[in-house]
Amino acid sequence: MAESTRNVTIRWRIPPPIIALLLFLPIVAGSYFKPFNVSYDHRALIVAGKRRMLVSAGVHYPRATPQMWPDLIAKSKEGGADVVQTYVFWSGHEPVKGQYNFEGRYDLVKFVKLVGSSGLFLHLRIGPYVCAEWNFGGFPVWLRDVPGIEFRTDNEPFKKEMQKFVTKIVGLMREAKMFCWQGGPVIMLQIENEYGDVEKSYGQKGKDYVKWAASMALGLGAGVPWVMCKQTDAPENILDACNGYYCDGFKPNSKTKPVLWTEDWDGWYTKWGGSLPHRPAEDLAFAVARFYQRGGSFQNYYMYFGGTNFGRTSGGPFYITSYDYDAPLDEYGLRSEPKWGHLKDLHAAIKLCEPALVAADAPQYKKLGSNQEAHIYHGDGETGGKVCAAFLANIDEHKSAYVKFNGQSYTLPPWSVSILPDCRHVAYNTAKVGAQTSVKTVEPARPPLGSMSILQKVVSQDSASYISKSWMALKEPIGIWGENNFTAQGLLEHLNVTKDQSDYLWHKTRISVSEDDISFWKKNGANPTLSVDSMRDVLRVFVNKQLSGSIVGHWVKAVQPVLFVQGNNDLLLLTQTVGLQEYRGAFLEKDGAGFRGKAKLTGFKNGDVDLSKSSWTYQVGLKGEAEKVYTVEHSEKAEWSTLETEASPSIFMWYKTYFNTPDGTDPVVLDLGSMGKGQAWVNGHHIGRYWSIIAQKDGCDKTCDYRGAYHSDKCTTNCGKPTQTRNWGNPFKISVKTVTAGILCGQVSRSHYPPLRKWSTPGFMNGTMSINSVAPEMHLRCEEGHVISSIEFASYGTPRGSCEKFSTGNAMHPNRYQSSLRLVKDSTAASLKCQTLHFRVTHVEEL
Ligand code: GAL
């Protein structure tokens, strides 16, 4: 078939105008690629008739703004990705049952089109349960209210809603011509997510659900393969895939399926009060190289860019607003170096091996030592001739190994893989980082200079950039604030009442206290106590509008002493959620919020007061939320007053101010470190929750050793004092800052590999020239809009230390290197400072 097509092309030489017309047709059918099909065999995905080794970059579109998408996709491509992978976020697309939203950060089609127009493929994981540290695992909260529903099992109401949403998304892709056979980028889909982890809890119904989900998905005629990750009983015509820190031992559940890694956890997420995870680049590269070494063919970084959980989208309990994830692109979309660069080199090395990797049906195995092994791929190249690539691994966690392979000697650092695209020369070793290290600096933002007088410019350069010297304040009432409250007997489940329209739920009841009670407490020297069997995530207790205390925890017992006066007292309980459960195993729909079990007041003369039976008045949310005082349009209607610097802070306050868009192109951040706990909006956009909670003291390693198996508690940073919340904040100290890579460092030695791009020089791959004759190089580059402002350190010979701690060794070492950084000898180290690129404007201005 292929042969005859080729012949046809040659024979049918048609005049130019008609060729133009023929080429035009596929562009109308689908705009980004000549339509192609995707299938698979046991070795790899087959894209447009060819097996492919694919590298995929996880980027979740609603975790960035649409303005950021083109840059994130471009940086994924530049980093060596072939594919972008994203989940689809049901709760964002169908916030109200039957009402869809595909606007702004949820403009899925726009995102997919951008991926296509950059020439990358897309793996769309529809779920629609996605987990993903997303509120409620991606399910819209209204789904709980569908009568008779049980999530993720053989349950008709659930299956109906799931099918409706999945059909909607597949339809959307088809209509926009986004599938590869239509000329779009979508090459693969996903149904469900790690259902294998919970399937047992559902018994036979779980097994039936898997079969149903598979056939429902296939029935949609999307025309590309579907994946079920972590699903050992995935049906024959659905791919199963691995998720984890390492997946090199993974075997799919059928010999006809390729080895896919849908989630390579290159970092981890963080909770309020937790430390910041960090996965070393060397270990990540090791895991990826081992995967392709042992037969893997598709690997996705979860996440390549993590981004931000805007609004109230972060899952829980207690997931923070940032979803940086220690990904190769940081929360702001800046390269996280050396991770980004080290992986870029790795991807280039894997690409060089691709012809051999796809030519072989399986690798040839060779033991090189007790903890060392080689996998060799060889076969016939596509363009004729033999191809060969090899991976040499040393899985010893401590020692380097000296091995012989094909008659040559190789040194393998501990816990590393060397990649040999020609079975002879090392193009890359996972433990040798040639990429630059960037140290991020956060600086006060510079106001737009153009609009200022010279005097203002001088002043603004020096002053700490607090966002504003003038703030407006609006008091949020404590307790029931409006008409739309209701009274019911007993303690209601929080989500049943709030429908997650707000984090907050007020509960109010009246407690009458007799003279006898008061004298009883005086006599015993004890106060009554509120005791709640179980609560999540934050509970604030007020008596007569005065705060008695706050309790933080996830399904913990709450015990809070309270002070009552004689007569009637208002007992106010405010329950708060900080991200709904996203992964709790099975039965997510049964996981509510607020209180569980009983609540009582103890210590009264006549025995306990059972609050679970009391009459309670409920109000959902805050008054300011209901009045939308955070929007530009509604803000003016509220009665704001000027905040005095010495004003005593109130428990619940709205604050607002104005600031100018800072100068330059660096990412802008708000430093809310002076505040307690709350939520923030900019121009009516909800940017997320904040909480100045301090990370736990212990658990951070002083040094980070990349060697040995990674887990999320290894190499964490940012440990501090015991977790605590600062009380009420000071808005005058909020500042606007910009983030950039302010300091860059690099170090290479003779034992590093030559630049990967040199491999494209004719002669290297076919062995007529030796790559060994090419010296390694070090490249340092500032972020766009920045220039090198100074060279802090530059030395060759035997420099020591690491980034920001370099020192010269004993060999020749011209420090303070002036003109260029071409320092090549045994070893070279350098560090630079980057500065914002200033444009000099010369004009005269009258003061
Ligand atoms: C996986 C899950 C992802 C994400 C990840 C942790 O189990 O499939 O959605 O939650 O864990 O970041």
Boltz pocket constraint, residues with backbone or C-beta under 6 A from the ligand:
constraints:
  - pocket:
      binder: B
      contacts: [[A, 130], [A, 131], [A, 132], [A, 133], [A, 193], [A, 194], [A, 243], [A, 263], [A, 268], [A, 269]]
      max_distance: 6.0
